[in-house]
Amino acid sequence: MYGNMSDVARLRHQIVKEMEAMRQGFEGFASGNARHEFIRARMQNINDHQESLALHIGKNDAAVVVCELYIDTVEKPVRKT
C-alpha cells in the first residue's frame, strides 16, 4: 500500500491515523481508565512516529509537522454529512 509513498509521507499518514483514533477516543463512549489508556497509547504511537520523522527532517521540523497535523486533524471542526 505504501510502496510509492516516501517515508516522510508514510509517517505523516500514520500520525494522522493515530490522531483520528485519538480524536474518536475523546468523543467516544468509553470512560475512565480504558479511555485514558487508549488515548495514552495513541499519543505514544504519535511520539514514536515523530521520532522516526525526525530522522528524515530533523527534530524541530518534525515537531512543527506534528503540531500542524494535530491542529488540522484534532482541533478542526468535524463536518457532519
One Martini backbone bead per residue (centre of mass of N, CA, C, O) as a GRO file, in nm:
protein
   81
    1MET     BB    1   0.054   0.064  -0.019
    2TYR     BB    2   0.351   0.231   0.035
    3GLY     BB    3   0.550   0.200  -0.211
    4ASN     BB    4   0.521   0.521  -0.330
    5MET     BB    5   0.578   0.627  -0.053
    6SER     BB    6   0.728   0.814   0.139
    7ASP     BB    7   0.842   0.820   0.452
    8VAL     BB    8   0.717   1.090   0.528
    9ALA     BB    9   0.431   1.034   0.424
   10ARG     BB   10   0.383   0.780   0.591
   11LEU     BB   11   0.416   0.914   0.870
   12ARG     BB   12   0.197   1.122   0.838
   13HIS     BB   13  -0.030   0.918   0.801
   14GLN     BB   14   0.004   0.776   1.076
   15ILE     BB   15  -0.044   1.023   1.250
   16VAL     BB   16  -0.329   1.083   1.155
   17LYS     BB   17  -0.454   0.813   1.240
   18GLU     BB   18  -0.394   0.848   1.542
   19MET     BB   19  -0.550   1.116   1.574
   20GLU     BB   20  -0.825   1.009   1.490
   21ALA     BB   21  -0.843   0.802   1.718
   22MET     BB   22  -0.812   1.001   1.949
   23ARG     BB   23  -1.058   1.171   1.883
   24GLN     BB   24  -1.258   0.938   1.922
   25GLY     BB   25  -1.179   0.902   2.221
   26PHE     BB   26  -1.287   1.176   2.316
   27GLU     BB   27  -1.594   1.110   2.190
   28GLY     BB   28  -1.649   0.861   2.327
   29PHE     BB   29  -1.792   0.618   2.560
   30ALA     BB   30  -1.563   0.584   2.710
   31SER     BB   31  -1.416   0.545   3.041
   32GLY     BB   32  -1.162   0.623   3.216
   33ASN     BB   33  -0.904   0.407   3.191
   34ALA     BB   34  -0.962   0.315   2.902
   35ARG     BB   35  -0.941   0.593   2.770
   36HIS     BB   36  -0.664   0.670   2.871
   37GLU     BB   37  -0.508   0.432   2.742
   38PHE     BB   38  -0.584   0.485   2.451
   39ILE     BB   39  -0.466   0.775   2.430
   40ARG     BB   40  -0.180   0.707   2.526
   41ALA     BB   41  -0.115   0.514   2.292
   42ARG     BB   42  -0.145   0.721   2.066
   43MET     BB   43   0.071   0.919   2.173
   44GLN     BB   44   0.306   0.717   2.155
   45ASN     BB   45   0.288   0.667   1.853
   46ILE     BB   46   0.335   0.958   1.770
   47ASN     BB   47   0.613   0.982   1.898
   48ASP     BB   48   0.746   0.758   1.732
   49HIS     BB   49   0.693   0.894   1.457
   50GLN     BB   50   0.843   1.155   1.520
   51GLU     BB   51   1.122   1.027   1.554
   52SER     BB   52   1.134   0.917   1.267
   53LEU     BB   53   1.095   1.188   1.123
   54ALA     BB   54   1.355   1.324   1.242
   55LEU     BB   55   1.554   1.153   1.066
   56HIS     BB   56   1.460   1.315   0.797
   57ILE     BB   57   1.396   1.647   0.914
   58GLY     BB   58   1.416   1.685   1.205
   59LYS     BB   59   1.310   1.786   1.509
   60ASN     BB   60   1.173   2.059   1.456
   61ASP     BB   61   1.012   1.981   1.201
   62ALA     BB   62   0.859   1.747   1.332
   63ALA     BB   63   0.711   1.918   1.542
   64VAL     BB   64   0.563   2.096   1.340
   65VAL     BB   65   0.410   1.877   1.191
   66VAL     BB   66   0.254   1.766   1.435
   67CYS     BB   67   0.111   2.029   1.507
   68GLU     BB   68  -0.032   2.070   1.236
   69LEU     BB   69  -0.182   1.797   1.237
   70TYR     BB   70  -0.338   1.847   1.496
   71ILE     BB   71  -0.495   2.092   1.405
   72ASP     BB   72  -0.621   1.953   1.145
   73THR     BB   73  -0.739   1.689   1.304
   74VAL     BB   74  -0.843   1.770   1.605
   75GLU     BB   75  -0.940   2.090   1.597
   76LYS     BB   76  -1.119   2.052   1.381
   77PRO     BB   77  -1.411   2.050   1.258
   78VAL     BB   78  -1.676   1.843   1.216
   79ARG     BB   79  -1.829   1.709   0.946
   80LYS     BB   80  -2.166   1.683   0.866
   81THR     BB   81  -2.354   1.467   0.628
   0.00000   0.00000   0.00000
